[in-house]
Amino acid sequence: MAVEVRAQITGTVWKVLARVGDRVAEEQAIAILESMKMEIPVEAPSAGQIQAVHVAEGDAIEEGALLFTLA
């Protein structure tokens, strides 16, 4: 079952830390967003493998935007 990881804030994708195929642990940082000059880590909600990355560094995103899909 796929798990969607969505942005909890509006901002910019500052750094993508995980790539397709990477195995990640629960609560592992997989991206860093920037909003109002603050860096906010995006953590994996569960352990799994990155199935898709839907954003790139520098992308402007809205709250609720799909960032990653975990398998």
Secondary structure as GFF3:
##gff-version 3
##sequence-region A 1 71
A	DSSP	beta_strand	3	6	.	.	.	ID=ss1
A	DSSP	beta_strand	11	16	.	.	.	ID=ss2
A	DSSP	beta_strand	23	24	.	.	.	ID=ss3
A	DSSP	beta_strand	29	35	.	.	.	ID=ss4
A	DSSP	beta_strand	38	43	.	.	.	ID=ss5
A	DSSP	beta_strand	48	53	.	.	.	ID=ss6
A	DSSP	beta_strand	60	61	.	.	.	ID=ss7
A	DSSP	beta_strand	66	70	.	.	.	ID=ss8
###
